[in-house]
């Protein structure tokens, strides 16, 4: 694997609960920010061209993120299938892991609105960036 892709995310006032902790649901927004930046920077995909849905999201909270923290989201592709891929994440503050997460995304055909194979213009840059060796397809 190459180095994880990282994105700094600001803690905004609206992210905070009455105890000045980032609300648990906001963590998913931090992941989304990093994921969209990854697709833009690594794949070259514009926001309006995104053709993925989240099939699964898991977050494990390790410690609170609070007002004044400067979180960074690190992410990498942990599994690449035919029509889906799994991304793993760490939300870090000052080098400490505040949360870990995982999303499974499914590529959706824009016409049929059904799962479809990852197109080469997505698969190839991801494999190159992540240093994933593609195996020859055994399908006929």
N, C-alpha and C positions, 0 to 999 in steps of 0.2 A: 504494500500500500504506500502511496505517496503521503506527504504531509497532509493532515486534514485541512479542508477549506475553512477559513475562519471569517467571521463577520462580527464587528462590534455593534451592539444594540444599546441605545440609550434607555435609561429608566426615566420614564415620563411621570409627571405628577398623576396623571389619570390611571397609571398602572398600579398605583398603591392602594392598599386597603387602609382602614383606620389605624392600624398598628405600624404603618409605613413599610409593610412588606409588599413585594410585588404579588398581586393576586395570582392564584394558581392557574387560572385560565389564560393569563397573559403570556405564560411560558410558551403556549402553543403559537401565539403571535410572533414571539422571538424566533421560534423554529421556522415559521413560515417566511419571515424576513430573510433568514439565512438560506433557506431552500430556494427562494426566488432569485436571490443574488447568485447562488451556485448555478442555477439554470441559465442565467444571463451571462455570467462570466465564463463558465466552463463549456456550456453547450452553445451559447450564443443565441438563446431563445428569448424573445421579447415577452414582456408580461402578457400581452394580448394574444400570444401564440401558445400559451400553456395549455396542454392537452392531457393533464393528469388529474386524477381524483385521489384523495386519501382514503385508502381502504382500512387502514388501522393506524392508531396513534397510541403510544404508551409513553408515559412520563413518570419517572421516579424522582421524587424531590429529596435532596440530600441536606440542604440548608436553605434558609430564606435568602432571597435577594432583597435588599432594602434601599431606601432613598440614599443616594450618594454612591452606590456601587456602580461600577462600569463593567457590565457583563460582556463576555465574548462567547459566541456560539461557534463551536467547532463541529464539522460534520463530514461524513464520508459515506460512500456507498458500501454497505456490508454484504449485500446480496443483489445479484442482477439476474433476473429471469427473462422469459420470453416477452411478456407484456407488463411485467411489474418489476419494481426494484425496491429495496429496503435501504433507508438511510439511517445511520446511527448518529447521535448528537451528544455533545457535552456542553452544558452551559456553565461557563467558568467565570469566577470573580477572583481576581488577583491570583490566578493559578490554581485555586481550589475549585473542585467540581461542586456546583450548586444543584445541578440536576442532570440526569441522563435521560435520553429519549430515543424512540425509534418510530419511524413512519414507514408504512408500506404504501407506495404509490402505484397506481395502475394507469397505463396509457389508454386513452379512449379515442376511438376513431371519431372524427368530427361529423361524419355523415350518419353512421349507424348508432352512435352513442354507446357502443359496446366496447369491451376490452379488445385491444388489437396489439400486434407485436410492436415493440419499440422500433421506431424508424432508425436507419443507419446514421442519420444526422444527429441523433440523440445518443445512440449506443456507442458509436465510435469515439466521440470526444470524452465520454464518461470513462470508457475502458482505458483510453490513453491517460487521462488525468489520474485515475485511480490505480493505474498499472495493473489492470485486470486482463489476463490473457483470455481471449475468446477461444472457445472450443468449436471445432467444426460441427455444424448441425448434422444430426443423424436423421432428420426428417426428410421424407421424399416429397 
